[in-house]
Amino acid sequence: MITPSDRQHTVDLIKEAQAAGASCEKACHEVGLSVRTYQRWGQGGGVKHDRRPTTARPAPANKLTPQERAQILTICTQSAYQNVPPSQIVPALADEGVYVASESSFYRVLREAEQLQHRGKARAPRTVTKPTGYQATAPNEVWSWDITFLATTILGMFFRLYLVMDVYSRKIVAWEVYETETAEQAATVIQKACLAEGVNRDQLVLHSDNGAPMKGATMLATLQRLGIVPSFSRPSVSDDNPYSESLFRTLKYTPAYPAKPFVSLLAAREWVQTFVQWYNAVHRHSGIRFVTPAERHGGQERVILANRQAIYTEAKHHHPERWSGPIRNWTPKGAVWLNPDNADRPEKTLLENVA
């Protein structure tokens, strides 16, 4: 609210500027006031008092009375209703032929009385912060890993495939198949991957979900010793780890995936080894301009894509009538984001072709 004295002072300043030769519009602009507001303030020969906060307003017709608010609090504190939310209380009252107010009114009254607490023995819903977004501009900056089940010939028994991939290049940098899930085995896989890739301290971010092997004491101690920054998905949110989830889908839906369960641990390891060799060195990945993960990881990507660019340009030159627009985009993909914030998210909201 602007006081009458401030209004009068503003009007006097504008009049003084006009007397000095300034236009009304420019004078109003300098004090941050519209011409129409200045004219309204000056009507009647003097500045009028701003009565908006003190203007009498009719009470809402649907407002609860003090008696009704007290009745709501009394009902909610009864032994029959003290452990259930308003969404259960209001229908129960209706079954008894009683209607006091809507569910939203019950919630509002309880909130204002500071009695809106989680009811029941179940854990109260909680808001989990979205994991920090990381950008990979080169190999071995951001890795993603997870564990998936491989079916065996014994019903209810599964082998565990530990798979670590580089987010930038999509290359599988480490894998192992075990019979169980443990933090010790996970730590061994990560340590071998770091040795194989020559990862230095404070160079790598390792993202995973919230499983026990990922957050076990041995695993976390190994990451701390290697100077790796751990990153975790929110509970039950697979979208926080899209690269590993998509890689597992590629693995299990490839035509070469066995139609029957694995008969032994050795058979599972042999098949996974064949898959990893094909995926890294043969599979042209749709998310990285159809070069192989090994080519992008090793730095051959730019030469390969530049050669494709030249071939397409030459083809268009020989037969321009066959091209209705520019040639195919063979520009290298560049940086890759894992869980980007909205400000860093690409124009397309869907993550395209992660595997």
N, C-alpha and C positions, 0 to 999 in steps of 0.2 A: 504494500500500500504506500502511495506517495502522499506525504503530509501536505496540508494547504500551504505552508510556508515554502516548501520546496517547489510546489507548483507555481506559486507567485514569483519566486526567484527566477524560475525558468522562463516564464512569460516576460518578465522584465528584461532578461538577457536578450531574448529574441527581438523585443521592441527596440532595445538599444542598438542592436546590430542593424535593424532596418533603418533606424534614424541615421546611421552612419553610411547608408547606401547599399547595404546587402539586401538581396532578395529574401522574401519570406521562406522560400523553399530551401535555400542554402543555409540560412540561419537555423532552421529546424533540423536540417541534416547534421549540423555540427554538434547539436546537443542531443542527438539521437531521438528525435521526436518527429512524428508525422505532422504534416500541415493540418490535417483534419483534427488531430488531437489538440493542437495549439488553438485552433479556432473554437473548439468546444470548451477548452479551459477559459478562453477569454470572453465567452458569451455572457451577457447580463452585466457587464461592467466590472466584474470581479471574479476571482477564482473560487469555485464552489468546493465545498468539503466532499471528499471521497467517502460515500456512505455505504460502499459495497460490503465491508465486513459487519456493519451494524444494521444492515437492512433486515427487517423482519421477514422471515420466510415461513410459509406454512409447513407444519410437520408432515412427513410422509404418511399417506393414508394407510400404508401396510406396515407401519412400524410396530414392533412388539411392545406391549405394555410392560411396566415393571413387574406386574403380577405374573405375566406369561414368562418373562425371563427367569423369574424365581422358580416358577413351576418346572421349567426345563432343567435347571440346575438340580432341583429336588429329584426329578425323575432319573437323571443320569447318575446320581449318587446312591440310588437304591441298590440293594444287594443283587437284584435280578438283572440290573443293567450296568453295574459298575465295571464289568470286564468286557463289554461289547461296545462297538462304535455306533454313532448315530445312524449309519446305514442299516444297522440291525434293529436299533431301538424304534425308529419311526414305523417300519412295517409291523413290528410286534405290537405297538400301541394301536395301529389301525385294526389289527385282528381282534383287539379288545374293544373296538368301537370308540377309540379315543384319537383325536387329532389335535395337536398343540401347535406345531409349526413344521416347516419343511426340514429336510436333512441339512441343507446349507445353513439354515437359521440355528439349528442345534450346534453345528460346528462353530458358527460365529460367536454364539453366546459362550460356549466352552472356551474358545480362544480368548475372548475378552476377560473371562474370569480366571484365566491362566490354569484351566483344568483340561486343556486339550493335550492329553498325553497318550502315548501308545498303550493300548489295552490288550491284555492277553499275554500268554507265555511266549508266543512266537517273537523272534527278533524283529525289532522295529525296522522298517525300510530305511535305507541309508543311501545317500548320494555319494557315489565314488567319482573322484576327479579323473577326467580323461588323461591318459598317459601323455607324457611330454613327447612332442613331435621331434623327430630327428631327420636331418637331411644328409644324404650320402652323395658326395660329389666324385668319389673314386672308390675302387675296390677296398675292402677290409676297413671300412669306416663304420658300417652298420650291418650286423648280422641278425638273422632271425632263426629261431630253432623251436622244435616241438617234437612230440612223441606221438606216433600213431600205432594202432594195433594191426598185426598181420595174423590172419586166421590160421589155425593149425587143424590137423585131422582129428584132434581131441576136442570134443564139444565143450565150449566154455573156456578153453585155454588159448591164449594168444601170445605171439612174440611181440616185442616192443622194438619199433624202428626209431632210433634217434637220428634226426636229420637236421643239419645246420647249413643254412644258405646265406650267401651274400646278397643283401637287398639291392645293391647297385647293379651287379652283373647277373644276378639270379643263379650264380654258380653254386652247386652243392660243394661246400668246402670240407665237410666231414659227415660221416654216417657210421652207424653201428647197429647191429641187431642183437638184442639181449632177451633173456627170458623174463626179466623183471624190470621194474622201474625203481631206480635208486639215485640219490643225489651223488653218490660216489661214482657211479657209472657215467652220469651226465658230466661230472667234472673231468673225468678222463677223456671223454670225447672232445670237450671244448679245449682242453690242454693240448691234445694232439693236433687239433685244427690250427691253433695259434702257432705251434711249432712248424707245421707244414706251410703256413702262409707267411711266416716271418713277422707276426704282429708284434709291435712294440708296445710298451706301457703307455697308458693314457691315449691310445689311438682308437680303440674300438668300443662301440655300444652293442650290447647283446640283448636282444628282445625275446621275450617268451611269454607264455601264459602264467597262470598262478598255481600250476601243479606242484605237488610235493617235491619231485626231483628238481624243479626249477628254483625253488626257494629253500631247499635244504641247507643245513649249516655247512656241509662239506662243499657244496656247489658255490655258495656265497663266499666262503673263505678262499676258494680257488680263484674266483673272479677278482677278489680284492688283491690277492697275491700277484695276479697277472696284470693288474691295472686296468681291468675292463669295467665299464659302467653298465650295471644291470638295468633293464627296463622291463616292466611287467604290464600285461593286459589287465583290464578290469575283469572281475569275476563273471564268467558266463557271457562274455562279449567277444565273439570270434572275429568281429571286424577289426579289433585292435591288433590282430596278428594275421593280416590277410595274405601275406606272401607265403608263409608256411602252410596255411590252410589250402591255398590254391595249388601249391606244389603237391600236397598229399592227394588232391583230386586228380591232378595230372598223372600221378603215379598209379593210382588205383583204377583209372579209366583208360589208361593206355591199352591198345589192343594186345600188347605182350604180357599184360598182367595175368598170372595163372588163373585158369577157370576153377581149379580145385585148390583147397587149402595146402599149405606147406607141410610136408611130411616130417621135416626135421629143421633144426636151427641152421645146419649147414646149407640146406636147400634154400632157405630164406636168404641167407647171406649171399649166396652165389647169384640169386636172381636180382637182389638189390644192387650188387656190384655191376651187373650188366646194365641195369636201368640207369645208374649214375653215369656210367661211361657214355651211354647213348644221350642222356639228357644234357650233359655238359659239352660234349664234343660234336654231336650230330643234330640234335633238336634245335631248329631255328625258332627262337622264342618270339612270339607275337608282340610281347610287351617291350622289346628292345630292337625294333625294326628288323626282326627276322634274321638276326645274327645269333650264333650260338653263345651260351653263357661263357664258355671258355674263351671265345674270341673277344667278347667285351671285357672279360676279366683280365685278359692278357694284353689289351691295348690295340688289337688288330681291327677293331670295329670301324674306326674312321677311314682306314684305307679301303676296307670292303665296301662301305656305304658310298664313298666317293667314286669307286669304280662302277657301282650300280647307277649312280647319278649320271655318270658319263655315258653309260650304255643306253639309258632311257632317253637322254638328251639326243643322242645320235639317232635312235629309233624314231623319235618325233621329227627330227630334221628330214629323214628320208620319207616319212609318211605323215605329214602334218594333218591330213584329212581324217586320220584315225583318232585324233586327240581332240576332244571337245573342251579341254581345260589344261591346266599345268600338269606336268609329269608327277609321278608318285613322289611323296615326300620321303627322301632317304637321309634326312638330317639326323645325326645321332641324338639319342634321347636326352642326354644331359643328366642333371641331378635328379635324384629320386627321393621322395618323402615317405617316411613311415609315421603314420598318425599325425598328419599336418593339422595345424590350427586353421580356423576358417580364413584368417588373413593370408595364410600360406597355401591354401588349397587351390589346385588348378581350376580352370574355368569349368571343366567337366567334373561333376561331383562324383561320378562313379569311377572307381579305380579300374582302368582298362587293362585287360589281358595280363594279369599279374603272373600267370604261368602258361 
